Amino acid sequence: MSIAWTLKEPDDRPAPTNRGGAPVGHVAELPPLERAALLYFRQWRNGPNGREAVAHAFSQVFTPTRAVQEVNTLAALMAYLSVGQRRPIMGHCTGCACFGGDESAFVNLVAAAAADDKEDAMAFALTLMRPDAAWQAVMAAKDFGLALLGLNRSFVATEMALPAWPAPKTRH
């Protein structure tokens, strides 16, 4: 007798997916806060050069002391995500015109936390992280989101702008 639902060979297993990396929208559709969060999320993940770019952007707007504080807030948030992740968090390259599911959860986490909507922020954090680590990420995301609001206000006041992404040609 054979059992039809068992795997015959190890090669019959489905290939692992890059869950969280599937495109869900275009960057040009995001509001300024979420677009800024996505930009700095992607730059931070690019290693030392990306982190230097984040520090430079913050130092253009904030005093040196405040810039260091805000960059450290992002560093803490990214550390919480790294240590508390349920699975590898997927991201697109810095200049990609679309964003994936994990990136969407991250930017919505930041936006909800900045708006002091702790329940929604926690829900977004839990899509990326284990429950024991999520609350710390929510609190760091609130501080980071408030810093981004300050950056956006300064960009508007000084006529600086976040880099523009190309308009989408097609929807994934």
ABEGO torsion letter per residue (X at the ends): XBBAABBABAAABBBBBBBGABBABBAAABBAAAAAAAAAAAAAAAEAAAAAAAAAAAAAABBAAAAAAAAAAAAAAAAAAAAABABBBBBBBAABABBBAAAAAAAAAAAAAAAGBAAAAAAAAAAABBAAAAAAAAAAAAAAAAAAAAAAAAAAAAGBBBBBBBBBABBX
